[in-house]
C-alpha cells in the first residue's frame, strides 16, 4: 500500500488540460457551451464536502475553506452567482453525481468515482493515515492488513474505496461519515481508524489513549470535478485549476482557513 500504486492510474485524459495556457481575463465571456456545462441553471451550484476539514469548514455564515474560495473564484470568472450544496461526507457527494443537484464538486480522485465524474488535475494533496489504540500491537502500516483487524472508515470516502481494493485480510467497518468512523473506532473498541491525516493527528493529540501510525497508506489527490458528458466544462475547469495553482489561490485559501499551504498540489 504505497503512494505510487495509489496514483498510478491518475493519468486520465482530463489531466491533459492541466498545463494549458493561462485563463483569459475575468471580463471575457465564456463560450455558451462552457456556461451550459458549468452553470446550466444560471447559477454555479458547488457541492461542498464538510466531512474533510482540510478543504471545507462549516460556519455560522455558511461553508468556508479552500473549496469554497475556488468555487467563488470560478463563479466570478463565469460571470454567474454561486450556491453551495453541502454534504456531510464524500460518499454523499459522489453518490449524487447524476442527480442534477450540483454542477461542480471537490473530491479525491478515484477510478470508481471517475465513472460518473470528470476530474481535473489535483489542487491539494493530502495523506491517508491510520489511528490505533496507544497499547495496540500494530506499529507499522503493513501490520494493519491482518486477519481479525477491523478498520473503521467513512463510507464512500477515498480511503474506503482505496482500502476496499488493497486490503486482503483486515475487515472494513463503514460509518456514515469520516468523523463518525473515528467515533465508532473509539466507542466500539475497533483496532484501526483510517482517514485524513490532519484530523486524525488532532484527535490523537487530544486523546492520549490513541496514537497515529507513522507513514501514510496512500496519498489522496483532491480535485475539482463535474458530471461526465460535459466536455466544454471539463476543459474550462481543468484550465481554471491550473491557473488557480499558478496564481497561488490554492495556497492562500488553505492558509486563510488555518490549513498547511504546503498541501497545495504543484
C-alpha positions in Angstrom: 0.0 0.0 0.0 2.2 2.8 -1.3 1.7 6.2 -2.8 3.0 5.2 -6.2 0.5 2.4 -6.6 -2.3 4.6 -5.4 -1.6 7.3 -8.0 -0.5 5.2 -11.0 -3.9 5.3 -12.6 -4.2 9.1 -12.4 -3.1 9.8 -16.0 -6.6 10.3 -17.1 -7.5 12.2 -20.4 -8.9 15.1 -18.4 -5.4 15.8 -17.0 -4.2 16.7 -20.4 -5.6 20.2 -19.8 -3.6 20.8 -16.6 -0.7 22.5 -18.3 -2.7 24.7 -20.8 -2.3 28.4 -21.3 -3.4 30.8 -18.6 -7.1 31.5 -18.3 -8.5 34.5 -20.2 -9.2 37.7 -18.2 -12.2 37.5 -15.9 -14.1 40.0 -18.1 -14.0 37.7 -21.1 -17.4 36.0 -21.5 -17.1 32.2 -21.5 -18.3 30.3 -24.5 -22.0 29.3 -24.3 -21.1 25.7 -24.2 -19.0 26.3 -21.1 -21.8 28.1 -19.3 -24.2 25.3 -20.3 -21.9 22.7 -18.8 -20.9 24.5 -15.7 -23.9 26.6 -14.8 -26.9 25.2 -16.7 -29.4 26.9 -14.3 -27.6 30.3 -14.4 -26.1 29.6 -11.0 -22.9 27.7 -10.3 -24.0 25.0 -7.8 -20.9 23.8 -5.9 -21.1 20.6 -3.9 -19.1 21.1 -0.7 -17.9 18.1 1.4 -17.9 19.2 5.0 -16.5 15.8 6.0 -13.0 16.9 5.1 -12.0 19.8 7.3 -8.8 20.4 5.3 -10.9 21.5 2.4 -14.1 23.0 3.9 -15.4 24.0 7.3 -19.0 24.7 8.4 -19.6 28.2 9.9 -22.4 30.5 11.0 -22.2 32.3 7.7 -22.1 29.2 5.6 -19.2 27.0 4.4 -15.6 28.3 4.3 -12.3 26.9 3.2 -10.2 26.5 0.0 -13.0 24.6 -1.8 -15.4 27.5 -1.2 -12.8 30.0 -2.3 -12.2 28.1 -5.6 -16.0 27.9 -6.2 -16.4 31.7 -5.7 -13.4 32.4 -8.0 -14.8 30.2 -10.7 -18.3 31.8 -10.5 -16.7 35.2 -10.8 -14.8 34.1 -14.0 -18.0 32.7 -15.4 -20.0 35.8 -14.5 -22.6 33.9 -12.5 -23.7 33.6 -8.9 -22.6 30.7 -6.8 -24.7 28.5 -4.5 -23.3 25.9 -2.1 -24.8 22.5 -1.7 -23.3 21.0 1.4 -22.9 17.3 2.2 -21.7 15.5 5.4 -19.3 13.2 3.6 -17.6 12.5 0.3 -19.7 9.4 -0.4 -22.9 11.5 -0.4 -21.3 13.9 -2.9 -20.1 11.2 -5.3 -23.3 9.2 -4.9 -25.4 12.2 -6.1 -23.3 12.9 -9.3 -26.2 12.0 -11.6 -28.9 13.7 -9.6 -28.6 17.1 -11.1 -28.3 18.8 -7.7 -24.8 20.2 -8.3 -22.6 21.3 -11.1 -19.1 21.1 -9.7 -17.6 19.1 -6.8 -14.4 18.9 -4.7 -13.4 15.2 -4.2 -10.5 12.9 -4.1 -9.8 11.3 -7.5 -10.7 7.6 -7.5 -11.3 5.3 -10.5 -14.7 4.3 -9.2 -15.8 7.9 -8.9 -14.4 8.7 -12.3 -17.1 6.5 -13.9 -19.5 9.4 -13.2 -17.3 12.4 -12.5 -14.7 14.0 -14.8 -11.8 15.2 -12.6 -9.3 17.9 -13.1 -5.7 17.6 -12.0 -5.3 17.7 -8.2 -5.3 21.1 -6.5 -4.4 19.6 -3.0 -2.5 16.5 -1.9 -3.3 15.1 1.5 -2.3 11.8 3.2 -4.3 8.9 4.4 -3.2 7.7 7.8 -4.2 5.1 10.5 -5.1 5.7 14.1 -4.7 2.9 16.6 -5.1 2.5 20.4 -1.9 3.5 22.3 -1.4 0.0 23.5 -2.0 -1.7 20.2 0.4 -4.3 18.9 0.2 -2.7 15.5 3.2 -0.5 14.9 3.5 -0.4 11.1 1.3 0.1 8.1 1.8 -3.4 6.9 0.6 -4.9 10.2 -2.9 -3.4 9.6 -3.8 -5.9 6.9 -4.1 -9.0 9.1 -7.0 -11.3 10.0 -9.1 -10.1 12.9 -8.1 -6.4 12.4 -11.2 -4.1 12.0 -10.6 -0.8 10.2 -13.2 2.0 10.7 -13.7 4.2 7.6 -16.2 6.7 6.4 -18.5 5.1 3.8 -17.6 6.1 0.2 -14.6 8.1 1.3 -11.4 8.0 -0.8 -9.7 5.7 1.7 -12.8 3.4 1.9 -12.6 3.0 -1.9 -8.8 2.5 -1.8 -8.7 0.1 1.1 -11.6 -1.9 -0.4 -9.2 -2.7 -3.3 -6.0 -3.1 -1.3 -6.7 -4.8 2.0 -6.8 -8.6 1.7 -7.2 -9.7 5.3 -8.4 -6.8 7.5 -12.2 -6.1 7.6 -13.6 -2.6 6.9 -16.2 -1.3 9.2 -18.1 1.6 7.5 -19.6 4.5 9.3 -21.8 7.2 7.6 -19.1 9.8 7.6 -15.3 10.0 8.4 -16.0 11.8 11.7 -18.4 9.1 12.7 -15.8 6.5 11.8 -13.5 7.9 14.5 -16.3 7.9 16.9 -17.1 4.2 16.1 -13.4 3.3 16.4 -13.3 4.7 20.0 -16.8 3.6 21.0 -16.7 0.0 19.7 -13.1 -0.8 20.5 -12.0 -1.3 16.9 -8.4 -1.9 16.1 -7.8 0.8 13.5 -9.4 4.0 12.1 -8.4 5.2 8.7 -8.8 8.8 7.5 -7.2 12.1 6.5 -4.0 12.7 8.5 -4.7 16.1 9.8 -8.0 15.4 11.7 -6.7 12.1 12.9 -3.5 13.8 14.2 -5.6 16.4 16.0 -7.7 13.6 17.6 -4.6 11.8 18.7 -3.2 15.0 20.3 -6.4 15.4 22.3 -6.7 11.7 23.3 -3.6 10.1 24.9 -5.3 6.7 24.6 -4.7 6.6 20.9 -1.7 7.2 18.5 -1.1 7.8 14.8 0.9 5.2 13.0 4.0 6.5 11.3 3.8 6.9 7.5 0.9 7.1 5.1 -1.0 4.3 3.4 -2.0 6.5 0.5 -1.7 10.0 -0.9 -5.1 11.5 -1.6 -5.3 13.8 -4.6 -8.1 16.3 -4.2 -9.5 17.7 -7.4 -12.4 19.6 -8.8 -14.9 17.7 -10.9 -18.2 17.8 -12.8 -20.6 15.1 -14.1 -19.2 13.2 -17.1 -20.5 14.2 -20.6 -19.8 17.9 -20.3 -16.6 18.3 -22.4 -16.5 22.1 -22.7 -17.0 22.5 -19.0 -14.4 19.9 -18.2 -11.8 21.6 -20.4 -12.5 25.0 -18.8 -12.5 23.6 -15.3 -9.1 21.9 -15.9 -7.7 25.2 -17.1 -9.1 27.0 -14.1 -7.5 24.7 -11.6 -4.1 25.0 -13.4 -4.5 28.8 -13.2 -5.6 28.8 -9.5 -2.4 26.8 -8.6 -0.1 29.0 -10.6 -1.6 32.2 -9.1 -1.3 30.9 -5.6 -5.1 30.9 -5.0 -5.0 27.4 -3.6 -2.1 28.1 -1.1 -3.8 31.3 0.0 -7.1 29.5 0.5 -5.5 26.8 2.6 -3.6 29.3 4.8 -6.7 31.6 5.3 -8.6 28.6 6.7 -5.9 27.6 9.0 -4.5 24.7 6.9 -1.0 24.0 5.7 -0.4 25.9 2.5 2.2 23.2 1.6 -0.7 20.8 0.9 -1.3 22.7 -2.4 -0.5 20.4 -5.4 2.4 21.5 -7.6 
